[in-house]
Amino acid sequence: MQAVVLAAGEGTRLRPLTAEKPKALVDVAGKPLLTRCFEALLTVDPEEFVVVVGYEGDRIVEQYGDSFSGVPVTYAWQDEREGMAHALLQARPHVDGRFVCADGDCVFEADLAPLVERARESGVDAVQHVERVPPEVAREKAICEVDGDELRGIEKEPDDPPERSLVAGGVAVYHPAIFAACEATGYSERGERELAESIQRFVDAGNTMLALTLDGWSTNVNTPGEREAAVDRLRE
């Protein structure tokens, strides 16, 4: 199974750390973000990494070249940053079959293999990593409506989330039908094609997506404060 990593972001909220480098190369406890993402994905034994790059993408290509720990690396380019669904669409020409998709600004300290194991079950089209978070965190995430272990709906950045909401995490396993859902996704008020809307379209089209929590933890690194929090957790 291939692993797609979305790493095209400029990282404006990480200034000044990204003043001279792309977000994917920001150091977190001695390793670039993208290295930490690659290392976590090695637990699912990927046959290839497909990395979507954009801002300062040449520096990412120069640093990692054509392989990481023996796994081939292919690059797809997002020339215009128009949201995560748009970024994912850039990987479509390079993907064959189901694939793991990871947000390249996440640090994972968890075994991701259960996502792939559940995705291989009969009748399952996709598996989304989810986490329980308090309302103040959920307001900046995408809340998942879950029935049993099946994801039924998703809402990005809700105004009034419930206590201990389930939100979409930074990794999933998708059926290639997700690309049609991304293609059908329009532009939001902030001018982006939102992956949350694409997931909703994917589910509404009749695809079965499971929601799965993982042992361990993950965290987004979008601000200097989040980077320091990730460093502290890694050093515990």
N, C-alpha and C positions, 0 to 999 in steps of 0.2 A: 504494500500500500504506500502511495506517495504521501508526503507531508508538505502542505502549502503553508508558508509563513508570510504574513502581511507585514512588511517592513519598509513601507514607502514614506512614512510620516516625517515631517520636518521637526516636530518636537518643540513648537514655539513655547509651550508652557514649561519646558525644561531649561529655558534660557537662564543663565549664560552657558550651561553645560553643552548646549547644541549650537553655540555661536559659530563653531568651526567644524562641526561634525554632525552626521545624521543621528537621529534618536537611537537607531539600532546599535550604534557604536559607543553609546554612553556607558561608562564603566560603572558596574555594580559589584562591589566587594571583590575587585580585582579581575573581573571578566566583563566584556561587553554584553549588553542585553541580548544581542542576537546569539552569542555563544551560549548563554544560559538557556535560551529557548531551544537551540539545537540539541544541547545535552539532555534536556528533558524529553525531547521527542525521540531520542535514541532508544528510550524504553519501549517504543512501539515498533522498533526494528524497521524503519522506513527504507524503501528501496531507492528513494530519491527525495531530495529537498527541492521544492520549487519556491523560490523567494521572490516576492513582489517588491521591487525597489522603486524609488522615485527621487526624492530630495537627496542630493549628494550620493546617488546610487553607485556611481563609479568607485567611490571609496569603499563601499561594501564589497563590490566585485573584486577590487584589488586586494582586500584583506582576506577573503575566504576562497577566492579562485573557484576551481571546478569540483571541489570535494571538501567534506568535513568528516573527520574520523572514518574515512573510507566510503562515505555515502556521497554519490554524485550530487552536485548542486547545479540547478538550472535557474536562470534569472528571467523574470518577466518585468516589463517596465510599465509603471503608471505615470505617464507624462503629466497628466493633470490630476491633482489630488481632489477627487470628487466623492469621497466617502469610502467606507469599507466594502460595501457591495460592489462599487465600481472597481476597487482594488482587486477584489476576488475575481471579477470578470477577466482581468488581465491574465490570470493563470489558466483560464479555460483551454487555450490551445496546447498546453503542456500536460494536461491531466487526462488520465485514462482510468476510468472506474472510480470507485469510492476513494476518498482521501481524507486524511487528517488535516484540519485547518487550525492554525494557531495565530494568535495576535502576537506580533513580534515585540511588543512592549511589555509583555508579561514575564514575570519571574515565577517559575513553577518549582515547588518542592513537593512533588507528588508523583505517584506512579500513574502514568496516563494509559497504560495498557488496558485497563478495564473498559475504557471507551471503545476501543477497537473490538474487544471481545463481545460486548453487547451489540455492536453494529453488525456483527456477523450472524446474529440470531435470525431465524426465519421470521419474515414479516416486518423486520426493522429496517428503515431506510436511512436513519440518521440518529446520532446521539449528541446531545448538547451538555457540556459540563455546566453545572449550576452550583451556586453557593448561597448559603443563608447569611443575610446581612441586615443590620439595623436600618431604620427608615432614612437616616441622614446619608447613608451610603447609597441606598436604593434610588434616591432621587437623581443620582448621576449615572445610573446604570439602566439596564433593560430588564424589567420584571417579567418573570415567566409564570404563566398560569399552567399548573400541572394537575392532571387528573390521574391518581395512582402514580405511575412513573412515566406517563406520557405527556409531553408538552403540547398544550392546546392553543396557547396564545402567548403573545409577547408585547410588552409596551415599553417604549424607550422613555426614560427620564420622567416618570410619573410625578404629579404634583403632590399626591397624598398616598404614599405607599403604606401598606399594612406593616405591623410589627414583624420582624424577622422574615422579610421577603426573600423569595428565591429569585436570584438574578443570574443572567447568562454570564458564564465565566469565559476565560480566554482561549478555550480550545473546544473543538467539536469534530465529529466525523460526519461527512456529508456524502450523499448520493449526488451524482452529476446533475440531477434535476435541479439542484440549488442554483445552477447557472441561469436556467430559464427564469427562475424567480428573481434573481438579481437583474436580469435584463428587463423584466417587467416593472421593476421598482423605479418610481419617479424620484424627482428631487425634492428634498424636504425644504422647510423654510430657511434653513441655513445653507442651502445650495448643495447638499450632499445626498447621495444614494445610500440610505441607511440599511445596514445589514439586518437590523431588527425587523424592518418591514419585509425584507426578502425572506427571512425565516417564517414570518407569518404567512406570506404567500405560498411558501413551500408546504406548510402544514395545511393551509386551506385547499391546496390542490389534491389533498388526499394522501400525502406522504406521512408515514409514521415516524415521529421523532421522539425519542426517549430523553428524559432529563436525568442526569446522573451526578451525584456528588462524589467526590474523590477523597481518599485518605491523604492527609497532608494539607498544603496550603498553596495559594497563588496570589499574586498581587500585581496590579498595573503600576507601571512606572511612567507617570505623565507629568510629574512636577518634582522639583528638588526635594520637597518634603517626602513624597512617596518613595523617591530613591533612597533617602536616608532610612526610612522605615524598612525598606527591603533589605538594606545592608545590615541593620540591626537584627532582623529576623534570621538572616543567613549566618550571622555570627553567634547566635544563641547556642 
